[in-house]
Structure formats: C-alpha cells, structure tokens
Amino acid sequence: MTGTIDTVGTVDQARISAEIAELAAATDQVQPLLDYPPYRSSLLRHPTKDLHHADPEGVELAAPVFGARDVADVESDLTIQHSGEPLGERIVVTGRITDGDGRPVAHQLVEIWQANASGRYLHKRDQHPAPLDPNFTGAGRCLTDGDGGYRFTTVKPGPYPWRNHLNAWRPAHIHFSLFGNAFSERLITQMYFPGDPLFPLDPILQSVTDPAARERLVATYDHDVTRPELSTGYRWNIVLSGSRRTWTETQP
C-alpha cells in the first residue's frame, strides 16, 4: 500500500494504520518490538549494542540523588504552582505501585510531566500553534505512602500533533517516571485516558502489540476519586514485575 508523502517526508495515516494492522497480525509477543516501523523514529531511539552491567558505585557518583525531605507535599498539585489557576479540566490521578505479588512499593519517588489542556508542552522544541498556559508548568512529583499509593492533582492534557506522519496526533497522556532505589533503576511509562478515539491511530501506543498490555496503560474513571464541584478522578495502578506488569519505555 502506498501513502501520501507530506512536506517533512512522512507518509499519511492510512499507510501507518495499514502497517500497524500488518504487525498486529504477525506479532504474538507481549513486549513491543524495539524497531517498530510505524513509529518512524524508533529505529533511532532503541539500543543497537549489547547491554552492559553498570558499575553501581560509578553511577551513583554522577546520577541524581534525592531524600524524603527533598520532596514537598505541595509538589503533587500541578494546579497551585503559579499565582493563577491553569485552564482546563481539573483532575485527580491516583493509584498504587506494587510488585508482581501485590506488595506495595513504599516511599517511591514518582514524577510526572505532561502537556497543558491545549496539548502544548512548556518546552522550546514544542512550537506547534497551541497556546501556552502561564499558570501551568506541567511537572510534579510525590513519594508513595506506606501502601504504595500516589496522588496528583492536575489538568487533563490535550492531544497534540507530532511529525511521525501526515496528520499524526498523540492521544492525551501523562508521562510517569519511577526512580527506584538508584537512577540506574529508573522506569518511564505513559498513562492514557479511557475512550480516546486516537488509540488505534497512534503508533507509540500500538507498538505495545499485546491488547491486554495496552489496556493496562489506560486509567479508569473513578467516581469515588472525583471531588464535588472541583475535579474528576482517575485511578491507575502500576505493577513493576510479573506477567501483568505495566509496560515501560526501558523494557527490552
């Protein structure tokens, strides 16, 4: 199947969707392919050399460090970081981080970053014509409690265009980073919102070819988390190991 080439040398959505369907039919592995052709830049973004064990002491000399006293409670609320309130749908995102046996991962550093309600990141490389929000930076962090629980207050991010192919749009999502016990253990993943019509069109999400694994990246609306007159609520749990682990960007 041929596609229409746009001005930046990418093909159209019909071609990308056909490639996604072909790979879905031919792939039965749970973890995504490192080189996933519909995601055009994956060829440049995945490791091409054999992995080597890092020297833990050497990594610790150069890697970031943190302590419990470095993380303030207010950092988990992305709506109070400026003098005014950000625009958009205010939401609460909460859940638990556990291992494969359901044991809580307590006192874990969780960081998030996201686009604003218009689908724009506060980053110099994001120059698409959507407005920046002077009252929204789009980054926050917290420590999990003794039961592995985390909680963020933020605004629902908007979808945004990207140049993978002509008329390519990313579904609304929030990036999550889990620090681990050291920087070399850091894991990164993405949380999506239920019912997004862009799901089948997105090569990044569809690179997770196992439908059950993809579904574990989607939060659920939780009316018990929703706060009266203030914010809607979503629940999303992260499992770090086992057969039902949450996909992360650093997994082989």
N, C-alpha and C positions, 0 to 999 in steps of 0.2 A: 504493500500500500504506500502511495506517495503522499506527501504532505506539502502544504504551502510554506515557503520559506519567507520569514519576515526580515526586517532590516538588520537585525542583530544575528542572523544566521541560524535561527532555530525553526523547528517545524511547528505545525499547528496542533491543536488539541486532539483532532481526530487521529492523527498519526500517533501521538503519545498514548491515547486511550487504547488504540489497537495494540501497541507494544505492551502495555500493561496487561491486557487480556491474554496475549500470547504467553507471556511469562507466568501468569497465574495458572494457566492450563498446563504448563510444562514443569512447574516447580512444586515439589512436595515437601521441601524443608521448612522447618519452623522459623529459623533465623533468616533474615533478608540476605540477599546476595551483596557482596562487597561492591562489585561493579554492577549497578542496576541501570541499564541503558536509558530507560525513560527519564531517570534523574540524571540529566546530562553531565553535571559536574562531579558525579560520584567517581568517575574514572580518575579525577584529580584529587579526591578527598579521602580515599581509603588507603591503608598501608599497602605497599608493594614489596616490602622487605620482610624477612623473617623477624619475629618478635624476639626481644632480648630481655632478660630479667634486669630490672633496675636495681642499683645499689641503694637500699633504703636510707642509709646514712647520707649518701651523696645527694639524694633527692631532698631530704629534709633540710640540707644546708641552703638550698636555693628556692624551695617551694614556699607558698604562703602558709601561714600558721594562724590559728585563732584560739581563743579561750572563751569559756562561757560568759565571762564578764565583758567580752568584746561585742556581744550581740544584745542590743536593747529590745525590749518588748515592742516598742513603737515601730520598729523596722518591718514588722509583718503587715502593717497597714499602709498600703501604697496610696491611699486617698488623703493622707494628712501630712504629706511631706513638703507641702508648699503653703503659701498664705491663703490660697483659694482652693475650692473643690474642683476636681477634674470632671470633665464632661463624660457622659456615657452611662451605661447601666452598671450600677454598683453591685458587686457580687462578693460572696464569701466562698472560698475554696478550702476544703478541709479533708482530712483523711488520716490513714495510719501508714507507717512504714514498717514492714515486717520482713523476716527471713522466710525461707520456703516452708518452715514448720509453723509459721504463725507467731513466732516470738517477736516482740516489739524491738525495734531499733531505737533505743532511747538516746536523747541528748545528741542527736544527729543534726549537723548544720544543713539546712535546706535553703537554697537560694532560687529565686525565680526572676525571669525577665520576660518582657512582652511588649507588643505594640500597643498603642493607645486605642481608644474607641473608634478612631478613623482608620486604623490599620497602618499607623506610621510609628516607626521606632525613633527614639531620640539618639540618632547616630548619623554622623556626617556622610556615611555611604548610602543612607536611605534618603533619596531625593525625589521620590515619586510625589505627584501633586495632591497630597492629602495634608490637612492641617496638623501642625504640632500643637500640643496642649501645654501651655506654660505651667499648668498645675499638675502635670503628670510626668514623672521620670520613667516609670515602667520597670523598676527593680526593687526587690525586697528580700528579706531573709528572716529566718527564725530557727530556733532549736526545737527538736521534737521533745515532747514531755516523756514521762516515765513509761507511758503506754505506747510510745511511738507516734503519738498524734502531732499533727501540724495544723496550722490555720492561717490563712491570709485573707485580708480584705483588699479588694482591688476593683477595677472596672473591667467589663468584658471586652477583650480585644476585638478589633475588626479584622476581616480578611484583608489581604494585601496582594498586589501584583508582584511577580518576580519573573526573571528573564530566562527561565528554563525553556520556554517555547511561547509561541504567539498566544496571547490572551491567557497566560498562566496565572492562577490565583491560588494562594495558600489558604486553607481553612483557618478559622480563628483557633489560636492555640497559645499555650503558656509554656515556656521552657522551664524545666526543673533541673537543678544541679544538687547532687548529694555528695558531700565532701568525703565521707568515710573517715577512717582513722588517720589518714595521711593524704596529701594531694595526689599521690600516685594511685589512690583508690577512688578518685572522683568519678562519678557516673552522671551522665546527662541524658535527659529524655524530654518528651513533649506530651502535654495533656491537651486533649481536644474536647469539644462541646457536642452534646448529642444532637442528632438530626441535621448535621451540616450537609447541604447539597453538594459541597465541593469535595467530599470524601472520595468518591470514585474517580475524580479527575486529578487528584494530587499524587504525583509520582513519589514524593517522600513518604507519605503515609502508606501508599500501595506497595512500596518496597518491602514492607512487612507483609509477606505473601500469605502468612497463616491468618485466616479470618479471626480465629479466637484471640490470637496475639494482638491483632489490630483493635479488636473490641476492648481489650484491657487498657488501651491508651485513651479511651473515651470516658469522661466523667459522667456521673448520673446526677440529674436534678434531685435535690433532697429538700422537701418542704419543711422538714424539722430544722434544717440549717438556715432556711430563709428567715430573715428578720423582718418583723412587721414594719411597714412604712419606710424601710431602709434599703434592703438588699435581698436579691435572690441567692439561693445557696446550692452549691455543687459539692459532691463527695467523690474523691478519687484516691484509692489506695495504691501503694507502690510495694511490690513484692520483689525482693532483691535476689532470690535464688529459687531453685526448684523448677518443676515443669510449668508452673503458672507465673513465672517471673515476668516483671514488666520489661518490655524492650527498652534498651538504652543505646545511645549512639555509639558507645565504645565497645559493644559486643561484637565478637567475630562472626 
